[in-house]
Amino acid sequence: MDGRLYSGYTSRMKTAISIPDPLFESAETLARRLRLSRSQLYAQAIRALVEQHEEARMRAVLDDLYGAESSDLPEGAMDAQVRVLDEWKNE
């Protein structure tokens, strides 16, 4: 998804939504505080939510993929890791 915000209505979809009055007022206050237009604020909020859900979906796919893999270390691997860390600390 392109992270840029465009100016004007030529490259955007104009839509109407219904939200509860208290949420609208909170959004208006935040937009003023951040010096954003209402459209910019809503676009940023929707983008963040879409990205959050996409990250969660990717995480679920990776969890499924790697969930079947054993996380057990081969015999002696932990001892080797400890030795390497000890050598690194003593350098």
C-alpha distances in whole Angstrom, upper triangle without the diagonal:
4,6,9,11,13,17,19,18,18,14,13,15,18,19,21,22,25,25,28,30,30,26,26,28,27,23,25,27,24,23,26,26,23,24,20,21,20,17,16,17,16,12,12,14,12,8,11,12,9,9,13,13,11,13,16,16,15,18,20,20,21,24,25,25,27,29,31,32,35,34,38,39,42,45,46,42,42,45,44,41,44,46,43,42,46,46,43,44,48,46
4,6,8,10,14,16,16,16,12,12,14,17,19,22,22,25,26,29,30,30,27,26,28,27,23,25,26,23,21,24,25,21,22,19,19,19,16,14,16,15,12,12,14,13,10,12,14,12,11,15,16,14,16,19,19,19,21,24,23,24,27,28,28,30,32,34,35,38,37,41,41,44,47,48,44,44,47,46,43,45,47,44,43,47,47,44,45,48,47
4,7,10,13,16,16,17,14,13,15,18,19,22,22,25,24,27,28,28,24,24,26,24,20,22,23,20,18,21,21,18,18,16,16,17,14,12,13,13,10,9,12,11,8,10,13,12,11,14,16,15,16,19,19,19,21,24,24,25,27,29,29,30,32,35,35,38,37,40,41,44,47,47,44,43,46,45,42,44,46,43,42,45,46,42,43,47,45
4,6,10,13,14,14,11,12,14,16,19,21,22,25,25,28,29,29,25,24,26,24,21,22,23,20,18,20,21,17,17,14,15,16,13,10,13,14,10,10,13,13,11,13,16,15,14,17,19,18,19,23,23,23,25,28,28,28,31,33,33,34,36,39,39,42,41,44,45,47,51,51,47,47,50,48,45,47,49,46,45,48,48,45,46,49,48
4,7,10,11,12,10,9,12,14,16,18,19,22,23,25,26,26,23,21,23,22,18,19,20,18,15,18,19,15,14,11,11,13,10,7,10,11,8,9,12,12,11,13,16,15,16,19,20,20,21,24,25,25,27,29,30,31,33,35,35,37,38,41,42,44,43,47,48,50,54,54,50,50,53,51,48,50,52,49,48,51,51,48,49,52,51
4,7,8,9,7,8,11,12,15,18,20,23,24,27,27,28,25,23,24,24,20,20,22,20,17,19,21,18,16,13,12,14,10,9,13,13,10,12,15,15,14,17,19,18,19,22,23,23,24,27,27,28,30,32,32,34,36,37,38,39,41,44,45,47,46,50,51,53,57,57,53,53,56,55,51,53,55,52,51,54,55,51,52,55,54
4,7,8,8,9,12,12,16,18,20,23,24,27,27,28,25,22,24,24,20,19,22,20,16,18,20,17,15,12,11,13,10,10,13,14,12,14,17,17,16,19,22,21,22,25,26,26,28,30,31,31,34,36,36,37,39,41,41,43,45,47,48,51,50,53,54,57,60,60,57,56,59,58,55,57,59,56,54,57,58,54,55,58,57
4,6,7,8,10,10,14,16,19,22,24,27,26,28,25,22,24,25,21,20,23,22,18,19,22,20,17,14,12,13,11,11,15,15,13,16,19,18,18,21,23,23,24,27,28,28,30,32,32,33,36,37,38,39,41,43,43,45,47,49,50,53,52,56,57,60,63,63,60,59,62,61,58,60,62,59,57,61,61,58,58,62,60
4,6,5,7,7,11,14,17,20,22,25,25,27,25,22,24,25,21,20,24,23,19,21,24,21,19,16,13,14,11,12,15,15,13,16,19,17,18,21,22,21,23,26,27,26,29,31,31,32,35,36,36,38,40,41,42,44,46,48,49,52,52,55,57,59,63,63,60,59,63,61,58,60,62,60,58,62,62,59,59,63,62
4,6,8,9,13,17,20,23,25,29,29,31,28,25,28,28,24,24,27,26,22,24,27,24,22,19,17,17,14,15,18,18,15,18,21,19,19,23,24,23,24,27,28,27,30,32,32,32,35,37,36,38,41,42,42,44,46,48,49,52,52,56,57,59,63,63,60,60,63,61,58,61,63,60,58,62,62,59,60,63,62
4,7,10,13,17,19,23,24,28,29,30,27,25,27,27,24,24,27,25,22,24,26,23,22,19,17,17,13,14,17,16,13,16,19,17,16,20,21,19,21,24,24,24,26,29,28,29,32,33,33,35,37,38,38,40,42,45,46,49,48,52,53,56,59,60,56,56,59,58,55,57,59,56,55,59,59,56,57,60,59
4,6,9,13,15,19,21,24,25,27,24,21,24,24,20,21,24,22,19,22,24,22,20,17,15,14,10,11,14,13,10,14,16,14,14,17,18,17,19,22,22,22,24,27,26,27,30,31,31,33,36,36,37,39,41,43,44,47,47,51,52,55,58,59,55,55,58,57,54,56,58,56,54,58,58,55,56,60,58
4,6,10,13,16,18,22,23,25,22,20,23,24,20,21,24,23,20,23,25,23,22,18,16,14,11,13,15,13,11,14,16,13,14,18,18,16,19,22,21,21,24,26,25,27,30,31,31,33,35,36,37,39,40,43,44,47,47,51,52,55,58,59,56,56,59,58,55,57,60,57,56,59,60,57,58,61,60
4,7,10,14,16,20,21,23,20,18,21,22,18,18,22,21,18,21,24,22,21,17,14,12,9,12,14,12,11,15,16,14,15,19,19,18,21,23,23,23,26,28,28,29,32,33,33,36,37,38,39,41,42,45,47,49,49,53,55,57,61,62,58,58,61,60,57,59,62,59,58,61,62,59,59,63,62
4,7,10,13,17,18,20,18,16,19,20,17,17,21,21,18,21,24,22,22,18,15,13,10,13,14,11,11,15,15,13,15,18,18,17,20,22,22,23,26,27,26,29,31,31,32,35,36,37,38,41,41,44,46,48,48,52,54,57,60,61,58,57,61,60,57,59,62,59,58,61,62,59,60,63,63
4,7,10,13,15,17,15,13,16,18,15,16,20,20,18,20,23,22,22,18,15,12,11,14,15,11,13,16,15,14,17,19,18,19,22,23,23,24,27,28,28,30,32,32,34,36,37,38,40,42,42,45,47,50,49,53,55,58,61,62,59,58,62,61,58,60,63,61,59,62,63,60,61,64,64
4,7,10,12,14,12,11,14,16,13,15,18,18,17,20,22,21,22,18,16,12,12,15,14,11,13,15,14,12,16,18,16,17,20,21,21,23,25,25,26,29,30,30,32,34,35,36,38,40,40,43,45,47,47,51,53,56,59,60,57,56,60,59,56,58,61,59,57,60,62,59,59,63,62
4,7,9,12,10,9,13,14,13,14,17,18,17,20,22,22,23,20,18,14,14,17,15,13,15,18,15,15,18,19,18,19,22,22,22,24,27,27,27,30,31,31,33,36,36,37,39,41,41,44,46,48,48,52,54,57,60,61,58,57,61,60,57,59,62,60,58,61,63,60,60,64,63
4,6,8,7,6,10,11,10,12,15,15,16,18,20,20,21,19,17,13,14,17,14,12,15,17,14,14,18,18,16,18,21,21,21,24,26,25,26,29,30,30,33,35,35,36,39,40,40,43,45,47,46,50,52,55,58,59,56,55,58,58,55,56,60,58,56,59,60,58,57,61,61
4,6,5,6,9,10,11,12,15,16,16,19,20,21,22,20,19,15,17,19,16,14,18,19,16,17,20,20,19,21,24,23,23,26,28,27,29,32,32,32,35,37,37,38,40,42,41,44,46,48,48,51,53,57,59,60,57,56,59,60,56,57,61,59,56,59,61,58,58,62,62
4,5,5,6,9,10,10,12,14,15,17,18,20,21,19,18,14,17,19,16,15,19,20,17,18,22,22,21,23,26,25,26,29,30,30,31,34,35,35,38,40,39,41,43,45,44,47,49,51,50,54,56,59,62,63,60,58,61,62,58,59,62,60,58,61,63,60,59,63,63
4,5,5,6,9,10,11,12,14,16,17,18,20,19,18,15,18,19,16,15,19,19,17,18,22,21,20,23,25,24,25,28,29,29,31,33,33,34,37,38,38,40,42,43,43,46,48,49,48,52,54,57,60,60,57,56,59,59,56,56,60,58,55,58,60,57,56,60,60
4,5,5,6,9,10,10,12,14,15,16,18,16,16,13,15,16,13,12,15,16,13,15,18,17,16,19,21,20,21,24,26,25,27,30,30,31,33,35,35,37,39,40,40,43,45,46,45,49,51,54,57,58,54,53,56,56,53,54,57,55,53,55,57,54,54,58,58
4,5,5,6,9,10,10,12,14,15,16,14,13,10,12,14,11,11,14,15,13,15,18,18,17,20,22,22,23,26,27,27,29,31,32,33,35,37,37,39,41,42,42,45,47,49,48,51,53,57,59,60,57,55,59,58,55,56,59,57,55,58,59,56,56,60,60
4,5,5,6,9,10,11,12,14,15,14,14,11,14,16,13,13,17,17,15,17,20,20,20,23,25,24,26,28,29,29,32,34,34,35,38,39,39,41,44,44,44,48,49,51,50,53,55,58,61,61,58,56,60,60,56,57,60,58,55,58,60,57,56,60,60
4,5,5,6,9,10,11,12,14,13,14,11,14,15,11,12,16,15,13,16,18,18,18,21,22,22,23,26,27,27,29,31,31,33,35,37,37,39,41,42,41,45,46,48,46,50,51,55,57,58,55,53,56,56,52,53,56,54,52,54,56,53,52,56,56
4,5,5,6,9,10,10,12,10,10,8,11,11,8,8,12,12,10,13,15,15,15,18,20,20,21,24,25,25,27,29,30,31,34,35,35,37,39,40,40,44,45,47,45,49,50,54,57,57,54,52,55,55,51,52,55,53,51,54,55,52,52,55,55
4,5,5,6,9,10,10,9,9,7,11,11,9,10,14,14,13,15,18,18,19,21,23,23,25,27,28,29,31,33,33,35,37,38,39,41,43,44,44,47,48,50,49,52,54,57,60,60,57,55,58,58,54,55,58,56,54,56,58,55,54,58,57
4,6,5,6,9,10,10,11,10,13,13,11,13,16,15,14,17,20,19,20,23,24,24,26,28,29,29,32,34,34,35,38,39,39,42,43,44,44,48,49,50,49,52,53,57,59,60,56,54,57,57,53,54,57,55,52,55,57,53,53,56,56
4,5,5,6,8,8,10,9,12,11,8,11,13,12,11,15,16,16,17,20,21,20,23,25,25,26,29,30,31,32,35,36,36,38,40,41,41,45,45,47,45,49,50,53,56,56,53,51,54,54,50,51,54,51,49,52,53,50,49,53,52
4,5,5,6,5,6,6,9,8,6,9,11,11,11,14,16,15,17,20,21,21,23,25,26,27,29,31,31,33,35,36,37,39,41,42,42,46,46,48,47,50,51,55,57,58,54,53,56,55,51,52,55,53,50,53,54,51,51,54,54
4,5,5,6,8,9,12,11,10,13,15,14,15,18,19,19,21,23,24,25,27,29,29,31,33,34,35,37,39,40,40,43,44,45,45,49,50,51,50,53,54,58,60,60,57,55,58,57,54,55,57,55,52,55,56,53,52,56,55
4,5,8,10,11,14,13,11,14,16,15,15,18,19,19,21,23,24,24,27,28,28,30,32,33,34,36,38,38,39,42,43,44,44,48,48,50,48,51,52,55,58,58,54,53,55,55,51,52,54,52,49,52,53,50,49,52,52
4,5,9,10,13,10,9,12,14,12,13,16,17,16,18,21,21,21,24,26,26,27,30,31,31,34,35,36,37,39,41,41,42,45,46,47,46,49,50,53,56,55,52,50,53,52,49,50,52,50,47,50,51,47,47,50,50
4,7,9,12,10,9,13,14,13,15,18,18,18,21,23,23,24,27,28,28,30,32,33,34,36,38,38,40,42,43,44,45,48,49,50,49,52,53,56,59,59,55,54,56,55,52,53,55,53,50,53,54,50,50,53,52
4,6,8,6,6,10,10,10,12,14,15,16,18,20,20,22,24,25,26,28,30,31,32,34,35,36,38,40,41,42,43,46,47,49,47,51,52,55,58,58,54,53,56,55,51,53,55,52,50,53,54,50,50,54,53
4,5,5,6,9,10,11,12,14,15,17,18,20,21,23,25,26,27,29,30,31,33,35,36,37,39,41,42,43,44,47,48,50,49,53,54,57,60,60,56,55,58,57,54,55,58,55,53,56,57,53,53,57,56
4,5,5,6,9,10,11,12,14,15,17,18,20,21,23,24,26,27,29,30,32,33,35,36,37,39,41,42,42,46,47,49,48,52,53,56,59,59,56,55,58,57,54,55,58,55,53,56,57,54,54,58,57
4,5,5,6,9,10,10,12,14,15,16,18,20,21,22,24,26,27,28,30,31,33,34,36,37,39,40,41,44,45,48,47,50,52,55,58,58,55,54,57,56,53,54,57,54,53,56,57,53,54,57,56
4,6,5,6,9,10,10,12,14,15,16,18,20,21,22,24,26,27,28,30,31,33,34,36,37,38,39,43,43,46,45,48,49,52,56,56,52,51,54,53,50,52,54,51,49,53,53,50,50,54,53
4,5,5,6,9,10,11,12,14,15,16,19,20,21,23,24,26,27,29,30,32,33,35,36,37,38,41,42,44,43,47,48,51,54,54,51,50,53,52,49,50,53,50,48,51,52,49,49,53,52
4,5,5,6,8,10,11,12,14,15,17,18,20,21,22,24,26,27,29,30,31,33,34,36,36,40,41,43,42,46,47,51,54,54,51,50,53,52,49,51,53,51,49,52,53,50,50,54,53
4,5,5,6,9,10,10,12,14,15,16,18,20,21,22,24,26,27,28,30,31,33,34,35,38,39,42,41,45,46,49,52,53,49,48,52,51,47,49,52,49,47,51,52,48,49,53,52
4,6,5,6,9,10,10,12,14,15,16,18,20,21,22,24,26,27,28,30,31,32,33,37,37,40,39,42,43,47,50,50,46,45,49,48,44,46,49,46,44,47,48,45,45,49,48
4,5,5,6,9,10,11,12,14,15,17,18,20,21,23,24,26,27,29,30,31,32,35,36,39,37,41,42,46,49,49,46,45,48,47,44,46,48,46,44,47,49,45,46,49,49
4,5,5,6,9,10,11,12,14,15,16,18,20,21,23,24,25,27,28,30,31,34,35,38,37,40,42,45,48,49,46,45,48,48,44,46,49,47,45,48,49,46,47,51,50
4,5,5,6,9,10,10,12,14,15,16,18,20,21,22,24,26,27,28,29,32,33,36,35,39,40,43,46,47,43,43,46,45,42,44,46,44,42,46,47,44,44,48,47
4,6,5,6,9,10,10,12,14,15,16,18,20,21,22,24,26,26,27,31,32,34,33,36,38,41,44,44,41,40,43,43,39,41,44,41,40,43,44,41,41,45,45
4,5,5,6,9,10,11,12,14,15,16,18,20,21,23,24,25,26,29,31,33,32,36,37,41,44,44,41,40,44,43,40,42,45,42,41,44,45,43,43,47,46
4,5,5,6,9,10,10,12,14,15,17,18,20,21,22,24,25,28,29,32,31,35,37,40,43,44,41,40,44,43,40,42,45,42,41,44,46,43,43,47,47
4,5,5,6,9,10,10,12,14,15,16,18,20,21,22,23,26,27,30,29,33,34,37,40,41,38,37,40,40,36,39,41,39,37,41,42,39,40,44,43
4,5,5,6,9,10,11,12,14,15,16,18,20,21,21,25,26,28,27,31,32,36,39,39,36,35,39,38,35,37,40,38,36,39,41,38,39,42,42
4,5,5,6,9,10,10,12,14,15,16,18,20,20,23,25,27,27,30,32,36,39,40,37,36,40,39,36,38,41,39,38,41,43,40,41,45,44
4,5,5,6,8,10,11,12,14,15,16,18,19,22,23,26,26,30,31,34,37,39,35,35,39,38,35,37,40,38,37,40,41,39,40,44,43
4,5,5,6,9,10,10,12,14,15,16,17,20,21,24,23,27,28,31,34,35,32,32,35,34,31,34,36,34,33,37,38,35,36,40,40
4,5,5,6,9,10,10,12,14,15,15,19,20,22,22,26,27,31,34,35,32,31,35,35,32,34,37,35,34,37,39,36,37,41,41
4,5,5,6,9,10,11,12,14,15,18,19,22,22,26,28,31,34,36,33,32,36,36,33,35,38,36,35,39,40,38,39,43,43
4,5,5,6,8,10,10,12,14,16,17,20,20,24,26,28,32,33,30,30,34,33,30,33,35,33,33,36,37,35,36,40,40
4,5,5,6,9,10,10,11,14,15,18,17,21,23,26,29,30,27,27,31,30,28,30,33,31,30,34,35,33,34,38,38
4,5,5,6,8,10,10,13,15,17,17,21,24,26,30,31,28,28,32,32,29,32,35,33,32,36,37,36,37,40,41
4,5,5,6,9,10,12,13,17,17,21,23,26,29,31,28,28,32,32,29,32,35,33,33,36,38,36,37,41,41
4,5,5,6,8,10,11,14,14,18,20,22,26,28,24,25,29,28,26,28,31,29,29,33,34,32,34,37,37
4,5,5,5,9,10,12,13,16,19,21,25,27,24,24,27,27,25,28,30,29,29,32,34,32,33,37,37
4,6,5,7,9,12,14,17,20,22,26,28,25,26,29,29,27,30,33,32,31,35,36,35,36,40,40
4,6,7,8,11,13,16,18,20,24,26,23,24,28,27,26,29,31,30,30,33,35,33,35,38,38
4,5,5,8,9,13,15,17,21,23,20,21,24,24,22,25,28,26,26,30,31,30,32,35,35
4,5,8,9,12,15,18,21,23,21,21,25,25,23,26,29,28,28,31,33,32,33,36,37
4,7,9,12,15,17,20,23,21,21,25,25,24,27,29,29,29,32,34,33,35,38,38
4,6,9,11,13,17,19,17,18,22,22,21,23,26,25,26,29,30,30,31,34,35
4,5,8,10,13,16,14,15,19,19,18,21,23,23,24,26,28,28,29,32,33
4,6,9,12,14,12,12,16,16,15,18,20,20,20,23,25,25,26,29,30
4,7,9,11,10,10,13,14,14,16,19,19,19,22,24,24,25,28,29
4,6,8,6,7,10,11,11,13,15,16,16,19,20,21,23,25,26
4,6,6,8,10,11,11,14,15,16,18,20,21,22,24,26,27
4,6,8,9,10,12,13,14,16,18,19,20,22,23,25,26
4,6,5,6,9,10,11,12,14,15,17,18,20,21,23
4,5,5,6,9,10,11,12,14,15,16,18,20,21
4,5,5,6,9,10,11,12,14,15,16,18,20
4,5,5,6,9,10,11,12,14,15,17,19
4,5,5,6,9,10,11,12,14,15,17
4,5,5,6,9,10,10,12,14,16
4,5,5,6,9,10,10,12,14
4,5,5,6,9,10,11,13
4,5,5,6,9,10,11
4,5,5,6,9,10
4,5,5,6,9
4,5,5,6
4,5,5
4,6
4
